[in-house]
Amino acid sequence: MVPQPQDVGMEIQRLFQQPDRLQSIACNGRLRMGTAGAAKRIAASLIETLISTKYRY
């Protein structure tokens, strides 16, 4: 997680420069969210988090 929503872009760039960390995060995501449709569920979870914290930033 990043402290501020505007930090997401930079964190994604960092992840693409750290393939081992990206792989670890991907495996963790599969363990937590399952395989079939996991990306859709992760995206929905991220959207819900962003919406629920909208007024905190």
Secondary structure, 3 states (H helix, E strand, C coil): CCCCHHHHHHHHHHHHCCHHHHHHHHHHHHHHHCCCCHHHHHHHHHHHHHHHCHHHC
